[in-house]
Amino acid sequence: MINCKSEFYSDKEIAIMRVAHDGAALEGLKDYSADKDVVIAAVKNQPNAFQFASDELRDDEDVLKEALTSNNFKGYELDFFKSASDRLKGNKEIVLLAVEQEGWLLEHVSDELKADKEVVLAALNHWNAPSVLQFASDELREDREVALKGWLSFASKKLREDKDFVMEIVSTHGNMLEAATDKLKDDKDVVLAAVKDRVYNDECLQYASDRLKKDKEVVLAAVKQDSHSYKHADNKLKQDRDIIIATIKNNGWMLKELPKKLQNDKDIVLAAIENNGMALEYASDKLKGDKDVVLKAVLKRVDALGFASDELKADLALKNLKRGFWD
């Protein structure tokens, strides 16, 4: 709390000091909601205080710019921009400043600026803002350059049916295969482009057609990039040795997803352990008692000894090996 003696400061100066310390205090200072100096001090401290300004000041470029450029601006605080005047939400200079700070503010700008390519591209130029494409005009959602920066689900119907466009977008965002048409989800070229994306894969094999989930080439490409894709393969391919080995070489933990009989396959278990010694946890009881298997697991991760059979846990050589890791 700021204590100020009124004989040293005017009421306005006290109000400025108060909101500079706590911008939200402007809500209770009705007499100063139309005072530009007080309101600017408030929004500099807390941008959301903009909503408590008078109608006149919520139509003032200087005040809104101060809120948008405040060091305390957080993108999730969107309410204050919604309360700006329609005139300012149609001011391209102001709107560009807004969407460059936070792309989601595009939702609240004028229809005219939602159809402005420069504005929409600026809004989409955020790593977490591809969904804002939904607020762009119909014309821009059909613009290839613009739509490539957004979620496929918000692109125009024409683009979502365009094989070349969809291949280009899923090759860098495999998870967008979800929004492709059924026809393209059954197109091998498109699905291969999606499953080969490592960064935004998100088990996108799940969105492929049933026919392509039975295609060994597709499934093999998928599990090599995202081991969890194994869960979405056709049941017959889940028994395919090439698919299994590729999956566990990518992620030894996936041994837990294999059928019990395969968790008792020494070659498969050894391949899983080669990737991650702790995969021993999901080996069969028989292989947890196999000294070769356990030794390889412990050499990868000493803690894996905890998953070995009681007999091997007591094995002096292995205990000494574990002790050697910690000494």
Secondary structure in CASP SS format (residue, H / E / C, confidence):
PFRMAT SS
TARGET T0000
AUTHOR 0000-0000-0000
METHOD secondary structure of the structure
MODEL  1
M C 1.00
I C 1.00
N C 1.00
C C 1.00
K C 1.00
S C 1.00
E C 1.00
F C 1.00
Y C 1.00
S C 1.00
D H 1.00
K H 1.00
E H 1.00
I H 1.00
A H 1.00
I H 1.00
M H 1.00
R H 1.00
V H 1.00
A H 1.00
H H 1.00
D C 1.00
G H 1.00
A H 1.00
A H 1.00
L H 1.00
E H 1.00
G H 1.00
L C 1.00
K H 1.00
D H 1.00
Y H 1.00
S C 1.00
A C 1.00
D C 1.00
K H 1.00
D H 1.00
V H 1.00
V H 1.00
I H 1.00
A H 1.00
A H 1.00
V H 1.00
K H 1.00
N H 1.00
Q C 1.00
P H 1.00
N H 1.00
A H 1.00
F H 1.00
Q H 1.00
F H 1.00
A C 1.00
S C 1.00
D C 1.00
E C 1.00
L H 1.00
R H 1.00
D H 1.00
D C 1.00
E H 1.00
D H 1.00
V H 1.00
L H 1.00
K H 1.00
E H 1.00
A H 1.00
L H 1.00
T C 1.00
S C 1.00
N C 1.00
N C 1.00
F C 1.00
K C 1.00
G C 1.00
Y C 1.00
E C 1.00
L C 1.00
D H 1.00
F H 1.00
F H 1.00
K H 1.00
S C 1.00
A C 1.00
S C 1.00
D H 1.00
R H 1.00
L H 1.00
K H 1.00
G C 1.00
N C 1.00
K H 1.00
E H 1.00
I H 1.00
V H 1.00
L H 1.00
L H 1.00
A H 1.00
V H 1.00
E H 1.00
Q H 1.00
E C 1.00
G H 1.00
W H 1.00
L H 1.00
L H 1.00
E H 1.00
H H 1.00
V C 1.00
S C 1.00
D H 1.00
E H 1.00
L H 1.00
K H 1.00
A C 1.00
D C 1.00
K H 1.00
E H 1.00
V H 1.00
V H 1.00
L H 1.00
A H 1.00
A H 1.00
L H 1.00
N C 1.00
H C 1.00
W C 1.00
N C 1.00
A C 1.00
P H 1.00
S H 1.00
V H 1.00
L H 1.00
Q H 1.00
F H 1.00
A C 1.00
S C 1.00
D C 1.00
E C 1.00
L H 1.00
R H 1.00
E H 1.00
D C 1.00
R H 1.00
E H 1.00
V H 1.00
A H 1.00
L C 1.00
K C 1.00
G C 1.00
W C 1.00
L H 1.00
S H 1.00
F H 1.00
A C 1.00
S C 1.00
K H 1.00
K H 1.00
L H 1.00
R H 1.00
E C 1.00
D C 1.00
K H 1.00
D H 1.00
F H 1.00
V H 1.00
M H 1.00
E H 1.00
I H 1.00
V H 1.00
S C 1.00
T C 1.00
H C 1.00
G H 1.00
N H 1.00
M H 1.00
L H 1.00
E H 1.00
A H 1.00
A C 1.00
T C 1.00
D H 1.00
K H 1.00
L H 1.00
K H 1.00
D C 1.00
D C 1.00
K H 1.00
D H 1.00
V H 1.00
V H 1.00
L H 1.00
A H 1.00
A H 1.00
V H 1.00
K C 1.00
D C 1.00
R C 1.00
V C 1.00
Y C 1.00
N C 1.00
D C 1.00
E C 1.00
C H 1.00
L H 1.00
Q H 1.00
Y H 1.00
A C 1.00
S C 1.00
D H 1.00
R H 1.00
L H 1.00
K H 1.00
K C 1.00
D C 1.00
K H 1.00
E H 1.00
V H 1.00
V H 1.00
L H 1.00
A H 1.00
A H 1.00
V H 1.00
K H 1.00
Q H 1.00
D C 1.00
S H 1.00
H H 1.00
S H 1.00
Y H 1.00
K H 1.00
H H 1.00
A C 1.00
D C 1.00
N C 1.00
K C 1.00
L H 1.00
K H 1.00
Q H 1.00
D C 1.00
R H 1.00
D H 1.00
I H 1.00
I H 1.00
I H 1.00
A H 1.00
T H 1.00
I H 1.00
K H 1.00
N H 1.00
N C 1.00
G H 1.00
W H 1.00
M H 1.00
L H 1.00
K H 1.00
E H 1.00
L C 1.00
P C 1.00
K C 1.00
K C 1.00
L H 1.00
Q H 1.00
N H 1.00
D C 1.00
K H 1.00
D H 1.00
I H 1.00
V H 1.00
L H 1.00
A H 1.00
A H 1.00
I H 1.00
E H 1.00
N H 1.00
N C 1.00
G H 1.00
M H 1.00
A H 1.00
L H 1.00
E H 1.00
Y H 1.00
A C 1.00
S C 1.00
D H 1.00
K H 1.00
L H 1.00
K H 1.00
G C 1.00
D C 1.00
K H 1.00
D H 1.00
V H 1.00
V H 1.00
L H 1.00
K H 1.00
A H 1.00
V H 1.00
L H 1.00
K H 1.00
R C 1.00
V H 1.00
D H 1.00
A H 1.00
L H 1.00
G H 1.00
F H 1.00
A C 1.00
S C 1.00
D H 1.00
E H 1.00
L H 1.00
K H 1.00
A C 1.00
D C 1.00
L H 1.00
A H 1.00
L H 1.00
K H 1.00
N H 1.00
L H 1.00
K H 1.00
R H 1.00
G H 1.00
F H 1.00
W H 1.00
D C 1.00
END
